[in-house]
Amino acid sequence: MRSGFGLLGPRHGRHSLSVAQVDSLALPIGDDGVVIGVDAEGQPAVLGLNRPTPYDVVLIGGLWTAQVLALRAAATGARVAVETGRAPAWMQMVHAMGGGQNGMSVHDVGRVPPQGSSAGNPVLVVRDCGMRPPRGRVVSGPWQSVLTLLPYLSPVAPRLLRQARLVGVQRVSPDEAAEIGRALALPRGDVDSLPTLADGVTLWCADRDRQYVMTQPTDAETGLFGTPRRMD
């Protein structure tokens, strides 16, 4: 040992690799973000919500999925601010997380204060404001993503879909599926599948990428939210 410099480096052949062997190294990790479920191959599907650029997400689906995403985002260290007209539906989760001391807060519609997001303090704003959410006072920005929940397709949906970087669609009616298909330029097979999706399954669409994801709750999530469901 050299004083002040720690241990000498490896001096044995078994500690070294040839150039050809380096290419064989692989680490079992995926993208950084929130694990939102598993894909069709059973592999983890990860959603990167904490970004240095504005990121808008629209979920046409149920409250159950939005709450699981919010809980998992909070578990990764993000602060979650919920803007909602049905605060009691969210307060159970706030109480389970320690009464708001663990980074989750619930606000009335139009009452979300500035969040002061930063790289070390990322924020997810969840807008659960019904079929016609008003324009939000707090919008997406650096290290602050916004997830807007729509229970069904509504007149404001086309505008929100155009603005979104990512769109999630759960089970909808055939008419809604056709309209969503036109807005997102979905293939016919995806349009036909939307009215038949099982509870907990979401089709996530970003640009030309599409992925079906099954969100499987943990035991703690089942105890808090119940089993996956599309209807509230």
C-alpha positions as CSV (number, residue, x, y, z in Angstrom):
1,M,0.0,0.0,0.0
2,R,1.3,3.4,-0.9
3,S,0.6,6.1,1.7
4,G,-2.3,8.3,0.7
5,F,-3.0,6.6,-2.6
6,G,-4.8,3.4,-1.6
7,L,-4.1,0.0,-3.0
8,L,-2.0,-0.8,-6.0
9,G,-4.0,-1.8,-9.1
10,P,-4.4,-5.4,-10.3
11,R,-1.2,-7.1,-11.2
12,H,-2.6,-10.5,-12.2
13,G,-3.9,-11.7,-15.5
14,R,-7.3,-12.8,-14.2
15,H,-8.1,-9.2,-13.4
16,S,-7.6,-8.0,-17.0
17,L,-9.6,-8.4,-20.2
18,S,-8.5,-8.4,-23.8
19,V,-10.0,-6.0,-26.3
20,A,-12.1,-8.8,-27.8
21,Q,-13.5,-9.7,-24.4
22,V,-14.7,-6.1,-23.6
23,D,-17.5,-6.4,-26.2
24,S,-19.0,-9.3,-24.3
25,L,-19.6,-7.3,-21.2
26,A,-23.2,-6.4,-20.5
27,L,-25.0,-4.8,-17.6
28,P,-28.6,-5.9,-16.7
29,I,-30.1,-2.4,-16.5
30,G,-32.6,-0.5,-18.6
31,D,-33.4,3.1,-19.1
32,D,-33.7,5.4,-16.1
33,G,-37.3,6.1,-15.0
34,V,-40.5,4.7,-13.7
35,V,-41.3,1.0,-14.3
36,I,-44.9,1.2,-15.6
37,G,-45.3,-2.5,-16.3
38,V,-44.2,-5.2,-18.7
39,D,-44.3,-5.3,-22.5
40,A,-45.5,-8.1,-24.7
41,E,-42.3,-10.0,-24.2
42,G,-42.5,-9.7,-20.4
43,Q,-39.7,-7.2,-20.2
44,P,-39.9,-4.2,-17.9
45,A,-41.3,-1.1,-19.6
46,V,-39.7,2.1,-18.3
47,L,-41.1,5.6,-18.6
48,G,-38.6,8.4,-18.2
49,L,-40.5,11.2,-16.5
50,N,-37.6,13.2,-15.1
51,R,-36.2,15.2,-18.0
52,P,-34.3,18.4,-18.5
53,T,-36.8,19.5,-21.2
54,P,-40.6,19.9,-21.0
55,Y,-42.5,16.7,-21.2
56,D,-46.3,16.4,-21.6
57,V,-48.1,13.0,-21.2
58,V,-51.8,12.4,-21.9
59,L,-53.4,9.2,-20.5
60,I,-56.9,8.4,-21.9
61,G,-57.7,5.9,-19.2
62,G,-58.6,5.2,-15.6
63,L,-57.8,6.7,-12.3
64,W,-56.2,3.4,-11.1
65,T,-53.4,3.6,-13.7
66,A,-52.7,7.3,-13.1
67,Q,-52.5,6.7,-9.3
68,V,-50.0,3.8,-9.8
69,L,-47.9,6.0,-12.0
70,A,-47.9,8.8,-9.5
71,L,-47.0,6.5,-6.6
72,R,-44.1,5.0,-8.6
73,A,-42.9,8.4,-9.7
74,A,-42.8,9.5,-6.0
75,A,-40.9,6.3,-5.2
76,T,-38.1,7.4,-7.6
77,G,-37.7,10.7,-5.7
78,A,-39.9,13.0,-7.7
79,R,-42.3,15.3,-6.0
80,V,-45.9,14.8,-7.2
81,A,-48.5,17.6,-7.3
82,V,-52.0,16.5,-8.1
83,E,-54.5,19.0,-9.5
84,T,-58.0,17.4,-9.1
85,G,-61.6,18.0,-8.7
86,R,-62.0,14.8,-6.6
87,A,-59.5,15.3,-3.8
88,P,-60.9,12.4,-1.6
89,A,-59.9,9.9,-4.3
90,W,-56.3,11.0,-3.9
91,M,-56.1,11.7,-0.2
92,Q,-55.9,8.0,0.7
93,M,-52.6,7.8,-1.2
94,V,-51.3,11.0,0.5
95,H,-52.1,9.6,3.9
96,A,-50.4,6.3,3.1
97,M,-47.3,8.2,2.1
98,G,-47.1,10.0,5.4
99,G,-49.6,12.9,5.1
100,G,-47.8,14.8,2.4
101,Q,-44.4,14.7,4.0
102,N,-43.0,12.4,1.4
103,G,-43.4,14.6,-1.7
104,M,-47.0,14.4,-2.7
105,S,-49.6,17.2,-2.5
106,V,-53.2,17.6,-3.7
107,H,-54.6,20.8,-5.0
108,D,-58.0,22.1,-6.3
109,V,-58.3,22.7,-10.0
110,G,-56.4,25.9,-10.9
111,R,-54.7,26.1,-7.5
112,V,-51.4,24.4,-8.1
113,P,-48.6,26.8,-6.9
114,P,-45.2,27.0,-8.6
115,Q,-43.3,23.9,-7.8
116,G,-39.7,25.1,-8.1
117,S,-38.5,22.0,-10.0
118,S,-34.8,21.4,-10.6
119,A,-32.4,18.5,-11.6
120,G,-32.1,17.6,-7.9
121,N,-35.8,18.1,-7.2
122,P,-37.9,16.9,-10.2
123,V,-41.6,17.3,-10.3
124,L,-44.6,15.4,-11.8
125,V,-47.8,17.4,-12.1
126,V,-50.9,15.1,-12.4
127,R,-53.9,16.9,-13.9
128,D,-57.1,14.9,-13.0
129,C,-59.6,17.6,-14.0
130,G,-62.3,15.6,-15.8
131,M,-63.3,15.6,-19.5
132,R,-62.5,19.3,-20.2
133,P,-59.5,20.2,-18.1
134,P,-58.8,24.0,-18.2
135,R,-55.5,25.3,-19.3
136,G,-53.2,24.7,-16.4
137,R,-51.4,27.5,-14.4
138,V,-48.5,25.2,-13.9
139,V,-47.1,23.8,-17.2
140,S,-44.4,21.4,-18.2
141,G,-40.8,22.7,-18.1
142,P,-37.3,21.6,-17.3
143,W,-37.5,18.8,-14.8
144,Q,-41.2,19.2,-14.5
145,S,-43.5,16.8,-16.5
146,V,-47.2,17.0,-16.7
147,L,-49.5,14.0,-16.9
148,T,-53.1,14.8,-18.0
149,L,-55.7,12.2,-17.3
150,L,-58.8,12.0,-19.5
151,P,-61.4,9.4,-18.6
152,Y,-62.7,9.5,-22.2
153,L,-62.2,11.3,-25.4
154,S,-63.5,14.9,-25.2
155,P,-63.6,18.0,-27.4
156,V,-60.3,19.2,-25.9
157,A,-58.6,15.9,-26.5
158,P,-57.3,16.7,-30.0
159,R,-55.4,19.8,-28.7
160,L,-53.9,17.9,-25.8
161,L,-52.9,15.0,-28.1
162,R,-51.1,17.4,-30.5
163,Q,-49.2,18.9,-27.6
164,A,-48.2,15.6,-25.9
165,R,-44.9,13.9,-26.3
166,L,-46.4,10.7,-25.1
167,V,-50.0,9.4,-25.2
168,G,-51.4,6.4,-23.3
169,V,-54.7,4.9,-24.4
170,Q,-56.6,2.3,-22.4
171,R,-59.9,0.6,-23.4
172,V,-62.2,2.9,-25.3
173,S,-65.3,2.6,-27.5
174,P,-64.9,1.8,-31.2
175,D,-65.9,5.3,-32.2
176,E,-63.3,6.8,-29.8
177,A,-60.7,4.3,-31.1
178,A,-61.3,5.4,-34.7
179,E,-60.9,9.1,-33.7
180,I,-57.7,8.4,-31.7
181,G,-56.4,6.3,-34.6
182,R,-56.8,9.3,-36.9
183,A,-55.2,11.7,-34.4
184,L,-52.2,9.4,-33.7
185,A,-51.9,7.8,-37.2
186,L,-52.3,4.3,-35.7
187,P,-52.4,1.2,-37.9
188,R,-55.7,-0.5,-38.3
189,G,-54.7,-3.4,-36.1
190,D,-54.1,-1.0,-33.1
191,V,-57.4,0.8,-33.7
192,D,-59.3,-2.5,-33.7
193,S,-57.5,-3.6,-30.5
194,L,-58.3,-0.6,-28.4
195,P,-61.9,-1.5,-27.6
196,T,-60.8,-4.9,-26.5
197,L,-57.9,-4.1,-24.1
198,A,-58.0,-5.8,-20.7
199,D,-58.0,-3.8,-17.5
200,G,-54.4,-2.6,-16.7
201,V,-53.3,-2.7,-20.4
202,T,-52.2,0.6,-22.0
203,L,-51.1,1.4,-25.5
204,W,-48.3,4.0,-25.2
205,C,-47.5,6.0,-28.3
206,A,-44.6,8.4,-28.9
207,D,-44.0,9.7,-32.4
208,R,-43.9,6.5,-34.5
209,D,-43.2,4.2,-31.5
210,R,-46.0,2.1,-30.0
211,Q,-45.9,-0.3,-27.1
212,Y,-48.6,-2.3,-25.3
213,V,-47.8,-2.4,-21.5
214,M,-49.5,-4.4,-18.8
215,T,-49.3,-2.6,-15.4
216,Q,-49.1,-5.2,-12.7
217,P,-49.6,-3.9,-9.2
218,T,-47.4,-4.9,-6.2
219,D,-49.1,-6.2,-3.1
220,A,-48.8,-2.8,-1.5
221,E,-50.5,-1.1,-4.5
222,T,-53.3,-3.7,-4.5
223,G,-53.9,-3.0,-0.9
224,L,-54.0,0.7,-1.6
225,F,-55.8,0.9,-4.9
226,G,-57.4,-2.5,-5.5
227,T,-57.0,-4.5,-8.6
228,P,-56.5,-2.9,-12.1
229,R,-59.6,-1.4,-13.5
230,R,-60.5,0.9,-16.4
231,M,-63.7,2.3,-14.9
232,D,-63.8,4.4,-11.8
